[in-house]
Amino acid sequence: MPEDPITFAVIKNAMDAIVDEVAYTVIRTARSEIVKDVMDYSAAICDAKGEMVAQAKTIAQHLGAIPEAMAAVQARWGGQLAPGDAVVMNDPYSGGMHLPDIFMFYPVFEEGALLAWTVVICHHTDMGGRVPGSNAADSTEIYQEGIRIPPLKLYHAGVMDETLSAMIALNVRVPEIVLGDLRAQYAACQVGARELGALVRRYGADGMRGHLAGLLDYAERMARAEIATWPVGTYRFTDHIDSDGLSDEPVPLSVAITVVGDGTLKVDWAGSSPQVRAAINSTLSFTKSNSFLSVRCALRGDIPNNAGVFRCIEVTAPEGSVLNPISPAPVAARALTGYRVMDTMFGALAQIVPDIIPAAGEGGNTVVCLGGRHPDNRPFIIVDMISGCWGGRPDQDGIEAITNPSQNLSNTPVEVLERQHPVRIEEYALVPDSGGPGRFRGGMGLSRSYRLLAEDAVLQLRADRLRFAPYGLEGGMPGGAAGNWLGEGDAREAIPGKVTMRMRRGQLLTHHQAGGGGHGAPMARDPEAVAQDVWNGKVSVEAARRCYGVVIEGGALNRIETARLRGQQQGERA
């Protein structure tokens, strides 16, 4: 422990408060729905070397990518920045993730020397390219996906660079929104710098440098101490993405987690799919980020969330694989692969710490993107990210209508979508029987339908788990599979999970998200809990009988028939 634990605790909590204030500033000043309503953004503070010392309660999935992005920034701009400067970048092959995610790095100086960096990452509504939203899964090279920004200065001493901002504005479909969100990032970075300055006035610049280093070391010690208690060995798991959307071939992800015994983990992705033609490839920085985050979810909650934890984890992925692609491989829809990275990691971690890890959730959010024009020719772009459910947990059911564990997203309010865009949401509901049966049932998937009110629009759909349903654990059953349909009634037609196509006025798109997997044997579930699920419309009478051996008659639990049926079914299975 640090020599002065009281001061150390004050600094730790102050850093957490500052980075959360940075995040709140983004919400208060952003222009786009995807930032201010969906909350697809992140905030962090790094020390002078670029190691993350604090992160906000935002998209954790982003933050493990900061070390690689920061290395690119420092290689280009090290020693050349001044107060008020800000560097932006989004190039996936310079440490970024995909083009809509723009990193902004703001150096904080004290007494003429670099003290820290405030960092804000936002998912922008559009980055140009072949389709509105710049997020299509069926692009075949990165040059189709939009404007790529290497580490460049967007602000010089507080003034936005006219050349770079003009280049961005010319290449995106909604420039006022994109530039507005970039200004929100800059304002938030300034707030972080201001509050760090207040700490420096209290503890001195050298004192703050020591405390920031102490935070990293403390997190590393705590993480190593806990990992050292895990059983030594190598634990393997494989999960799948349905396909890349351009072929029908499944895309396997295979991991081997080795617990070394000295507080170190080795995460090896050898055996995973080679890189694919479509845009679901994940850059190595993003693969590392999701691997780090998965391990962090299995550790104690009081370990600081900083890069000290990363020091304990070695991540490797074969070059040229779907988890470490070679340029110009497309990566726009890489978030889907990141979700499956976490599912695969959790499958292996469940063998190490089974009392902590839940069954698989919905498989990550579904992205529905609609782009077109209003009657007055103004462009509109909807980027709707549908967050679904968790799998059953070792001691509780899965949760419905909640963000994936890798993120802190929010579903876009129906009123916002309908007020600002030519679309009507005709269903927003839970899908009955979609939660995987188990002692603790998986959460139910969401259903959302969109009727287009414009003349036409380009639809991009990124969904998965249509073929490979979310897995259960400890005898739990898989969750219900996802599904997508265009049209209604007898004319309703199933469409693939990854598709770019045109919609016409009046057409209805319906998406059912997958349900979470169950945890534990279904026959171990309390019949009263099953009856409550039936009463709530989460489980049908028929599914209660088939999956749980529970008989519901007249809306009430029949205990005698339930005991008889369960005995019969258990005998048949034996």
VEXMI-396272 format. One record per residue (C-alpha): residue in three letters; z, x, y. Coordinates in pm, whole numbers, plus 50000, padded with zeros to 5 digits. Each point is the difference from the previous one (the first is absolute). Layout:
ALAZXY...
% end
This chain:
MET500005000050000PRO499525011250361GLU502915017250171ASP500534970950238PRO499374968249799ILE500864976950289THR497415014950236PHE497545001649712ALA500454962549931VAL499584992150369ILE496755019950013LYS498684984149679ASN500664964850124ALA498645008150344MET496745012549849ASP499704968249793ALA500604978950312ILE497475019650206VAL497214997249745ASP500664962749960GLU499774996450380VAL496635017549980ALA498934974249741TYR501254970650209THR498005013050297VAL496824998949793ILE500584963249914ARG500764991250362THR496905016850141ALA497284997949730ARG496954977850042SER498844993449642GLU501344975149748ILE499985026349727VAL502555020450195LYS502134974850189ASP499984972049737VAL499235016649666MET501895031850108ASP497625024449833TYR501235031250178SER502555027949966ALA502175021750221ALA501745033149937ILE501545030350166CYS499235035149880ASP501585033350087ALA498055027650174LYS498545011849667GLY498764964949923GLU502514990249732MET500944963250024VAL503694996150087ALA500194962350056GLN497834969849924ALA500084964450129LYS500294968749788THR496244996849991ILE497225008449751ALA501665026349782GLN496735004249811HIS498525018150302LEU502685025350067GLY499675023949707ALA496525007950132ILE501405014450324PRO500445036049871GLU496285004349924ALA498904983250324MET502505020350199ALA498715032249843ALA496494991650123VAL501304992650349GLN501965032250021ALA497115020649865ARG497774986750280TRP502464996350288GLY502975022449924GLY501275015950321GLN497414982150217LEU501774967450082ALA502024991050309PRO502364971850099GLY498234966650010ASP497265010249755ALA499304979549688VAL497765008449705VAL498344973249786MET498195002449669ASN498874977349717ASP497785022449787PRO501044995549634TYR498785035049921SER502185015550270GLY503244985449869GLY499404963650093MET499884969749771HIS497134976750098LEU498174995350327PRO501854969250134ASP503305019449987ILE500125021250317PHE502835025550020MET501345009050344PHE502105031650039TYR501955004750324PRO501715033850055VAL503474999550153PHE500955030450207GLU503455010750114GLU500685030650215GLY496325009349975ALA499965001749621LEU498824975449736LEU502964980449860ALA498494971849797TRP497144975449955THR499984962650027VAL497434984649766VAL498524965049990ILE497394988549748CYS498244966650053HIS497454981649790HIS497314990950251THR497994968049981ASP496645017749991MET498655035349986GLY496324990749997GLY497845006849696ARG497904976349794VAL502414970449990PRO502564984450236GLY503495013849937SER498715032949854ASN501864992949678ALA497324990249744ALA500585009849638ASP496275002649923SER499025028250235THR498635030049812GLU500605028550245ILE502385005650286TYR497195000750257GLN499634962249953GLU503644993250082GLY500165006450373ILE500755026350261ARG501875030749872ILE502365017250241PRO501155035749927PRO503175011650176LEU499054994750367LYS501944995750322LEU499894963750114TYR502505005850284HIS500165029850235ALA503265001350197GLY500324962249976VAL496374991550083MET497714985049733ASP496975021749932GLU496894981950130THR497585016449756LEU501894992649680SER501064965150107ALA496414991550098MET498745012649665ILE502544978449815ALA499274969350214LEU496255003049943ASN500355001449621VAL502414971449931ARG499414962550015VAL503144990850195PRO500555029450237GLU502574982850222ILE502234993949698VAL499585034749853LEU500625017950330GLY502894976450070ASP501665009749672LEU499445037050073ARG501774995350334ALA502844982749816GLN500295030249770TYR500215023150301ALA502644978650172ALA502104999749683CYS499735037849962GLN501235004050357VAL503034978349924GLY500885022849710ALA499675030850219ARG502194984650270GLU502794991949755LEU499835034349836GLY500425014650346ALA503254980550038LEU501315015949680VAL498995034550121ARG501974995050323ARG503054992949787TYR499655026049724GLY497615025950145ALA496535009449877ASP501235026449757GLY502684976649873MET497424972949933ARG497775024349813GLY502925008749778HIS500854963749937LEU496404991249914ALA499885028349747GLY503364988549865LEU498694964649943LEU497165013349787ASP502255022949799TYR502544972249946ALA497394976049864GLU498665026949768ARG503465008049863MET500824963449938ALA496664993049834ARG500215030749777ALA503554991649898GLU498974965349885ILE496795010649828ALA502025026349812THR501894971549828TRP496774985049859PRO499155007349634VAL497825030849966GLY496564993749855THR496474988050072TYR499364962950043ARG496494985449997PHE498434967250108THR496504986450055ASP498934970050207HIS496554988150108ILE498024987450294ASP497664972449883SER496885019050114ASP498595016750307GLY497914969050075LEU496665017549945SER500375001849623ASP502054981249741GLU501775031049874PRO503825000150037VAL501475027950210PRO503005015149816LEU502865017950176SER502175021749776VAL503145018450104ALA502365024249833ILE503375004050176THR501935030449883VAL503725002250076VAL500585037350008GLY503804999350005ASP500635019650322GLY499454970250228THR496215004050002LEU497384974849892LYS496445008649909VAL497514971450038ASP496675006849831TRP497064975850028ALA497755017949750GLY498214974849778SER499334975850285SER496474987850071PRO497445022550165GLN499154990050356VAL497944968150013ARG496944989050197ALA501824972550188ALA502595003550276ILE503224998249796ASN500405037849981SER503365012450127THR500285032450195LEU502505025049862SER502234994750305PHE500214962749921THR500565006549629LYS502875023150088SER501424974650244ASN500164972649738SER501405023849739PHE502775011150236LEU500774964050094SER500244989049637VAL502615026649927ARG501854991450320CYS500294963849880ALA501805012449689LEU502575020750196ARG503234989750169GLY499664979950316ASP502205023050211ILE497705030149970PRO498305005550337ASN496354989750005ASN498395032650100ALA497835028249870GLY502975017249841VAL499474976249707PHE496355011249975ARG501155035649933CYS501324989249659ILE496704985349882GLU496875019249899VAL496894978149987THR496685011049852ALA496764980749947PRO496725014349867GLU497415007250265GLY497144975749972SER502214972449861VAL500564965550147LEU503325013850127ASN498555031550159PRO496354993350084ILE497445024250137SER498214991550326PRO497944979150071ALA501674976149755PRO500844966650167VAL503694991350042ALA500194968750218ALA501764978749736ARG502255028149881ALA503154978850055LEU499234981449677THR500135032749808GLY503215009350180TYR501604967949874ARG498955008249647VAL501375035350041MET503394984050067ASP499664975949706THR499175029249773MET502865021050137PHE502424970949952GLY498854996349639ALA500965036249935LEU503194998850209ALA501144969249807GLN500345022949698ILE502265023450202VAL502174975450198PRO499454966349827ASP502884983050181ILE498285004450338ILE496264994649963PRO498454964850009ALA496974987849807ALA496655001650176GLY499494978350306GLU496824983450123GLY498085032850003GLY499945004750375ASN498834977950281THR496634983049992VAL497755006050301VAL497814971650122CYS497785011450285LEU497694976250185GLY497795012050284GLY497564980750214ARG499524985250346HIS501364971250202PRO497524974950148ASP500045019950328ASN499025031549802ARG503415016550023PRO500755018949677PHE502904990549777ILE501515020149717ILE502694986649769VAL501825025949790ASP502454979349797MET502285018849763ILE501664976549753SER503375013049882GLY501214984849677CYS502945006249768TRP502125024149799GLY500365001849627GLY503184990449822ARG502855024250063PRO502525013549749ASP502624975550127GLN498144973450205ASP496764980550017GLY497085013150200ILE499674988550361GLU497164978450131ALA498075002450327ILE501245034950076THR498395032850087ASN499105025149731PRO502785026349960SER497675026550141GLN499684982050332ASN501764978850256LEU497164976450079SER500104963750105ASN497474973149916THR498044989550309PRO501344966650126VAL497604971449933GLU500304988750362VAL498895034150128LEU496935000749776GLU498954964750091ARG500665003850373GLN498095032250046HIS497174997449746PRO497514974149868VAL501784994649670ARG502284973449852ILE502665008549741GLU500034970549760GLU502485013249745TYR502865024750019ALA502154995349693LEU501585015149690VAL498014999449674PRO501984982349722ASP500425018649669SER498795032750154GLY503375017849970GLY500195020549681PRO502454985349746GLY503105020649934ARG503774999550000PHE499405005250370ARG496784982850102GLY497345017150208GLY499344987050348MET497214974950050GLY496665009250154LEU498774984850325SER497004977550051ARG498135000550331SER496744982050088TYR497725004750299ARG497374975550128LEU497485016350230LEU499364981350326ALA497495024650147GLU496284998949921ASP500315029049761ALA502095031149938VAL500115031449791LEU502704997549734GLN501635031149858LEU502434993849718ARG502235026349846ALA502034985749715ASP501095012549661ARG502024990949690LEU497354975249886ARG499625018549668PHE503125021549971ALA502954977350078PRO503265015150135TYR501985014149708GLY503434988849883LEU502875022649895GLU502584999449721GLY498214971949817GLY498994980950312MET496534984550007PRO497175008150245GLY499644979650318GLY497164975750054ALA496645015250089ALA498364997250343GLY496924979150074ASN497454993750278TRP497734970250052LEU497374989650252GLY499324963050042GLU501954970249873GLY499944973049735ASP497155002549750ALA498235024850227ARG502885024949995GLU498815034049880ALA502085029949894ILE499245031850196PRO500965036349930GLY503095016750133LYS498055025150207VAL497024985950181THR498164999650331MET497994968250059ARG499154973850261MET501864967450044ARG498454969350164ARG501574973950223GLY502224976349803GLN500335021749690LEU503475003649849LEU501365032949863THR503064997649774HIS502035029649877HIS502794999249742GLN502055031649995ALA501445013349675GLY503604992449909GLY502595026449921GLY500815011249648GLY503164988549824HIS502995021849914GLY501744995749665ALA499214976649712PRO499124964350111MET502244985249729ALA502975017150165ARG499514979750318ASP502674974150070PRO498524965549923GLU501654986850316ALA498045025450203VAL496784988449833ALA500874963550073GLN500625009350365ASP496595016950014VAL498394968549863TRP501844978650258ASN498755023450275GLY496404998349878LYS499895037149915VAL499624994649624SER498254970649834VAL501624979449723GLU497385012949757ALA500565036850098ALA503774995549970ARG499484988549642ARG497355025949905CYS501415031050171TYR503764993850000GLY500594975349718VAL501614976450251VAL499494962449970ILE499994979550321GLU499914962249957GLY500144975450286GLY500625028650239ALA503185010849815LEU500825027949755ASN500214988149637ARG502505024849858ILE499754988349639GLU496205002049985THR500065032950189ALA502365015649741ARG497814987149716LEU496755011950159ARG501365034450089GLY501265004749647GLN496604990249863GLN498075022850236GLN502295029749940GLY499604995149626GLU496224999550030ARG500025031750209ALA502325017349754
% end
